[in-house]
Amino acid sequence: MPSSSPTAPDSDPVADLVALLDLETIEVNIFRGVSPKVGWQRVFGGLVIAQALVAASRTVEGRVPHSLHAYFMLGGDPAVPIVYEVDRIRDGRSFTTRRVVAIQHGQAIFSLAASFQIEEPGLEHAFAMPDVPDPETLPTEAEVMAALGDAVPESVRRYFARKRAVEFRPVGTSRFLRRGGKLPAQQMMWVKTVAPLGDDPALHRAVLAYLSDMTLLDTALISHGKSVFDRNLQVASLDHALWFHRPFRADEWLLYVQDSPNTSGGRGLTRGSLYGRDGTLVASVAQEGLIRLRAPSPA
């Protein structure tokens, strides 16, 4: 799936994202979602994850999601709606389990299993957040692009020039400024929506699911001096897992710490941790993606 999902040039990107996450109810356990019309050949994977989570959540009361595990089967067609069918697998005393299948053109393109739990106390520990500069002191994406100058391909420049619902502030620019050098397969960036989302925790969870698919697979390419924009690569998300640990707001800065412990067999494994501004670990992410080398195009 593409690494992000921009919106049309004259739109309100956050309002558009919120509208995309407000699924239409077709029948009991059946919902319908649409994609933005921005010229992508495939639906952004994070949007499918978020919409599937919304569909599952609408069949659960009194419990919040603590984990989801998803598989991408086919690239989504942005020209037609996606139908989400929810299977109410189990309603237990403490946990509720749901399975969601996303369907287009009569075929399953995506599946998600989500678990919900009643809120309860328990033991607490978490890895500490890395010591990094505050987001306000870091360059914006536009400033990073300006610093790169003519070294940035036009396709990449057009991509970052579009208005998007989510803003990133990379911690360090070596990832963008060095090409071909050996760098560790890790990166960190501050992330949040560009406008407030309101106070519904379910919306903030859906937006975090959406943004958790952004930039993550690109981490597996850092050590190889490549990016998801390289034309000689076929890159796509294969699966995605997300665990919610603590309350958060997706419209306030979150530090997204990412690394890639392995690439092999045409696949790359990536991991992510999301921290609140106060250092609280709020969510963890893992993803494996297809990284396939394409034959060079004829001159």
FENVEN-V942763 format. One record per backbone hydrogen bond with DSSP energy under -1.0 kcal/mol. NH is the residue of the N-H (numbers start at 1). CO is the residue of the C=O. E is the energy in kcal/mol with one decimal. If there is no record, write none. Layout:
nh->NH co->CO e->E
nh->NH co->CO e->E
This chain:
nh->7 co->163 e->-2.1
nh->11 co->8 e->-1.6
nh->16 co->12 e->-2.6
nh->17 co->13 e->-2.1
nh->18 co->14 e->-2.6
nh->19 co->15 e->-2.1
nh->20 co->16 e->-2.1
nh->21 co->17 e->-1.5
nh->23 co->21 e->-1.3
nh->24 co->32 e->-2.6
nh->26 co->30 e->-2.1
nh->27 co->30 e->-1.5
nh->30 co->27 e->-2.3
nh->31 co->84 e->-2.5
nh->32 co->24 e->-2.5
nh->33 co->82 e->-2.7
nh->38 co->36 e->-1.3
nh->43 co->76 e->-1.4
nh->48 co->44 e->-1.3
nh->49 co->45 e->-2.3
nh->50 co->46 e->-2.4
nh->51 co->47 e->-2.8
nh->52 co->48 e->-2.4
nh->53 co->49 e->-2.2
nh->54 co->50 e->-2.3
nh->55 co->51 e->-2.4
nh->56 co->52 e->-2.5
nh->57 co->53 e->-2.7
nh->58 co->54 e->-1.7
nh->59 co->56 e->-1.6
nh->60 co->57 e->-1.7
nh->64 co->117 e->-2.1
nh->66 co->115 e->-2.6
nh->67 co->115 e->-1.3
nh->68 co->242 e->-2.2
nh->69 co->113 e->-2.5
nh->70 co->240 e->-3.1
nh->71 co->111 e->-2.4
nh->72 co->238 e->-2.6
nh->73 co->109 e->-2.7
nh->74 co->109 e->-1.7
nh->80 co->77 e->-1.3
nh->82 co->33 e->-3.1
nh->83 co->103 e->-2.4
nh->84 co->31 e->-3.1
nh->85 co->101 e->-2.5
nh->86 co->29 e->-3.0
nh->87 co->99 e->-3.5
nh->89 co->87 e->-1.9
nh->90 co->97 e->-1.7
nh->92 co->95 e->-2.8
nh->96 co->116 e->-2.5
nh->97 co->90 e->-2.5
nh->98 co->114 e->-2.6
nh->99 co->87 e->-2.0
nh->100 co->112 e->-3.3
nh->101 co->85 e->-2.2
nh->102 co->110 e->-2.8
nh->103 co->83 e->-2.9
nh->104 co->107 e->-2.5
nh->107 co->104 e->-2.4
nh->109 co->102 e->-2.7
nh->110 co->102 e->-1.1
nh->111 co->71 e->-2.1
nh->112 co->100 e->-2.7
nh->113 co->69 e->-2.6
nh->114 co->98 e->-2.7
nh->115 co->67 e->-2.3
nh->116 co->96 e->-3.1
nh->117 co->64 e->-2.6
nh->118 co->94 e->-1.9
nh->137 co->134 e->-1.5
nh->138 co->135 e->-1.5
nh->144 co->140 e->-2.2
nh->145 co->141 e->-2.5
nh->146 co->142 e->-2.2
nh->147 co->143 e->-2.0
nh->148 co->144 e->-1.6
nh->149 co->145 e->-1.2
nh->151 co->148 e->-1.6
nh->152 co->149 e->-1.5
nh->157 co->153 e->-2.3
nh->158 co->154 e->-2.6
nh->159 co->155 e->-1.8
nh->160 co->156 e->-2.2
nh->161 co->157 e->-1.2
nh->167 co->192 e->-3.3
nh->169 co->190 e->-2.4
nh->171 co->188 e->-2.8
nh->172 co->170 e->-1.0
nh->177 co->173 e->-2.3
nh->178 co->174 e->-2.1
nh->186 co->184 e->-2.3
nh->187 co->258 e->-1.9
nh->189 co->256 e->-1.5
nh->190 co->169 e->-2.4
nh->191 co->254 e->-2.4
nh->192 co->167 e->-1.6
nh->193 co->250 e->-1.8
nh->194 co->165 e->-2.2
nh->204 co->200 e->-1.6
nh->205 co->201 e->-2.3
nh->206 co->202 e->-2.0
nh->207 co->203 e->-2.5
nh->208 co->204 e->-2.3
nh->209 co->205 e->-2.3
nh->210 co->206 e->-2.0
nh->211 co->207 e->-2.7
nh->212 co->208 e->-1.8
nh->214 co->211 e->-1.7
nh->219 co->216 e->-1.5
nh->220 co->217 e->-1.3
nh->221 co->218 e->-1.6
nh->224 co->221 e->-1.1
nh->225 co->222 e->-1.8
nh->226 co->221 e->-2.0
nh->230 co->227 e->-1.9
nh->233 co->230 e->-1.3
nh->234 co->292 e->-2.8
nh->236 co->290 e->-1.5
nh->238 co->288 e->-2.5
nh->239 co->288 e->-1.9
nh->240 co->70 e->-2.2
nh->241 co->286 e->-2.9
nh->242 co->68 e->-2.4
nh->243 co->284 e->-2.7
nh->244 co->66 e->-1.7
nh->245 co->282 e->-2.9
nh->246 co->282 e->-1.3
nh->252 co->249 e->-1.1
nh->254 co->191 e->-2.2
nh->255 co->275 e->-2.5
nh->256 co->189 e->-3.5
nh->257 co->273 e->-3.0
nh->258 co->187 e->-2.9
nh->259 co->271 e->-2.0
nh->260 co->185 e->-2.2
nh->264 co->267 e->-2.4
nh->267 co->264 e->-1.7
nh->268 co->289 e->-2.3
nh->269 co->262 e->-3.0
nh->270 co->287 e->-3.2
nh->271 co->259 e->-2.9
nh->272 co->285 e->-2.7
nh->273 co->257 e->-2.4
nh->274 co->283 e->-2.8
nh->275 co->255 e->-2.2
nh->276 co->280 e->-3.0
nh->279 co->276 e->-2.2
nh->282 co->274 e->-2.7
nh->283 co->274 e->-1.4
nh->284 co->243 e->-2.0
nh->285 co->272 e->-3.0
nh->286 co->241 e->-2.1
nh->287 co->270 e->-2.6
nh->289 co->268 e->-2.4
nh->290 co->236 e->-3.3
nh->291 co->266 e->-3.0
nh->292 co->234 e->-2.7
nh->294 co->232 e->-3.0
